[in-house]
């Protein structure tokens, strides 16, 4: 039986709130709509939130809405919700399934960007560790621009055991790390069942995880730069994989 925990978040803005309302990963607790705002006039939004119990939708005036959220980018809508985070690893079944594992990523903006990237790059899920890592927060959700509502997030306590799980389901494991034994990223075949592992800010990937990976790859850089921000590295690899499987 699948096990989930639920993380409380707040998200604002029409696009992110639309994604939250459409998502099976998100449970809506409360919606605040500012009267005479863009959100109050948005037909698709209204169609979605009108299906909810009436006590979950509150119409408030401009003053009342400003007390709920201190930003001029909300477009008149704020949602308080819970997002499901799974503690049960997925069972890959399809030819080109892909999962991204993050080894101790601690910056919520990086996790939010990665969820957004993975949603756009046809990734099947993002996996984080339950220690020394950021999990789902309001900041993560907002930065993800709706990605939080589209990509399953899994939380595990041991990456090496997770690698074994995926190997048992015919997945190839590639870790991304700058070292002398790493292959250039464009020489890796990312077709088929794939797991991509990226290290956190500063700490990188642990030695045992590198040892248990099938491949170690790097992104060569110029001008004596030796690394990318983790979300930038994820973007490069995820869209290279999408290019390969779309041939």
N, C-alpha and C positions, 0 to 999 in steps of 0.2 A: 504493500500500500504506500502510495506517495505521501511524503511528509512535507509540510510547508510551515514557514513562519510568515507573519505579515508585518510589514514595515509601514509605519504611518508616514505619510507625506502630504505636502500641500503643493498644488501646481496651479499656475495662472496662465492666462492667454488663451485665445480661441483655439489655435491649432493643437496645443498640448492637451487642452481639456477635451477637445473632440476625440483625440486618440484615447484618453482615459475612459471616456464614456463608451467607447466601442470595444474596449479590451476585456477579455476574460481573465486577465491577470490582475485587474484592478477592481476593488470593491469601494464603491462610493459611499462616503459617510455623510457629507454635507456639501451642497453647492450654494454659493452666494452669487446672485446676479444683480448687477447695478442697473437700476432703471434708466431708460433712455441712453444706454451705452451700446457700442457695437455688438456686444454679446447678446443683449436683450432683443436685438433686431435680427439675429442670425438664425435663419430658418432651420438649418440642419441641427444646430445646437438645441434649439427649442424642441425639435422633434425627438431628440434623444433624451433630454432631461425630463420631458413631460411623461415619459414612461416610468419614471421613478416614483416611489411614494411621495406624496405631497409634502410631508414633513421634512424631507431631505433637500428641498429646494426653497431657498429664501430670497425674496426680492427685497433689495435694500436701496435706499437713496444714496446720492453721492457721498454725503457725509458719513453715513453708516458703512458704506463700502470702504472708504478711506481708513476707517478704524480697524478694518479687518486686514488690510494689506497696504504697505507703504511703498508703492511703485506706480509709475504712470504708464507701465507697459502691460497691465493686466487686461486691458480691453473690456473691463466690466465683468470678468468672471474669475472666481476662485473656487477650487475644489479641494476639500479635505478628503483623503482616501487612504486605503491600505493596499499595498502591492504585495503579491505573493512571491516569496523567495523559496525555492525548493531545496530540501536537503536530500532528495532522492535523485541520483544521477540518471540521465536519459539512457534509453536503450536504442542505439542507432539501428535503423532499419533500411534506410534508403541509400542509393548509390553515392551521392555526393554530399552527405551530411557533413557539417563542419561545426566545431565548437572552439571557442577561444577561452583559454585558461589564463588568468592573471595571477601572477605570483607576487603577492604583497603590494598591490597598488593601493596607495593610501589617499590620494588626492581625489575628492569627489568630482572635480571638474574633469579629470582624466577618465574616471569611470563613466560619467555622463556622456562625454564625447565618444567613448568606445561603444556604448550602447547605441548611440546614434549611427555610428559608422557601421556597426554590425547589422543594424536594421536595414540600412541601405545596401549592404553588401551580401545579403542573402545568407547570413550566418544563422545557425539553428539554436544557439544558446551561448551565454557567457557564464563562466564559472569563476568564482572567487573563493578565497580562503576565509574561514571564520575567525582567524586571528591575524593581527597586523595588517588588516585590509579594511578599506571603506566598504560599507554595504549600501543598500538603498536608502537614500535620504531625500529630502526636498530639493537640495542643491543638485544632487545627481539627476533627479527626475527633470528638473527645469532645464539643465544644460543639455540633456539628451534630446530635447525637442520632440518628444513623443516616443523616442526609442524605448523608454522604460515600459511602455504599454505594448510593445510589439516583440520584444526579445525576452525569452525566459531567462531568469537569473537564478543560478544555482550556487549554493554555499556549501563548501566541503571543508573537512579538517585535515586532509592529507592528500597532497597533489600526487605523490608517488603511487598511492593506492588507486587514485583516480586514473592515472596513466595505465595501470594494469587493467582496470575496468574497460577502458576504451580499446586496449590492445586485444582483449578477449572478444571484442566486437569488430575486429578487423579494421581498426583505425590506424593510420600512420601518424606518428607524433613528431612534430617539428618544433624545436625551441629556437628562439631568436636571441642571439648573444654575440657580442663582438669578441671573438678569440681566434687564434691562429688556425684552429682546426675547422672553423665554420665555413660552409659553402656559401657562395653568393646566392642571395635570395631568389634570383631569377632562374637558377639552375634546378630548383626544386619543383617536382611535379605535385601540384596541389589538388589534382583530380582524385576522385574517390572519397572514401571516408577519412576525414582529416581533423586532427586536433592541433591547434596553433597555440604555443605558450609564450607569453611575454612577461618580462620581469618588471617589478615596480621601480619607482623613482629612487635611484641611487643604489639600491640593494641588488638589483638584477635577479637572475634566476639561480636558485640554489644548485650546488654541484651535483647532488644526487638526482635532481630532476633532469639536469643536462645528461647525466650518465644513462638515465632510463629512457631518454628520447631516441627515436630512430635517426633523426637528423638534427644537426645544429646549423643554423643559417644566420647570415649577417647581411646588413644593408650597407654596401661600401659608400663612403662619403668623401667629398673633396674638401680642400682648404683646411686640412688638419682637424676637421670636426670628427668626433669619434662616436657620437650617439644622437639619436632623435628622442624627443619626448615620446613616451610610451603610446599615447593616442595617435601620434603621427606615424609611428612604426606600424601599429595595428592597421591604420588606413592603407598604407602602401601594400601590405601583405594581403589584406582581405580583398582589396580590389584587383590585385594580381590573380588571386585565386578565382574571383568571379570572372575575370577575363578568360582564364583557362577552361573553366567548366562551361563557358558560353560559346566556345568554338563550334 
